[in-house]
Amino acid sequence: MIKFIIPAVVIFLIVLFWDNINEKIYSKFNIKINNIAVIILFFAMGLIFVLLYF
């Protein structure tokens, strides 16, 4: 039960504080985290589709 609750809480906190996380990373590294998240999401989906195809 704990292995399902902890990731759910972590994901909830990331979604809740996404703007604050994005602003801190932008001020430190001068890059928007939204762009990186979209690229990682597309890469992961592409990898899943390739694995399902073969």
Secondary structure, 3 states (H helix, E strand, C coil): CHHHHHHHHHHHHHHHCHHHHHHHHHHHHCCCHHHHHHHHHHHHHHHHHHHHHC
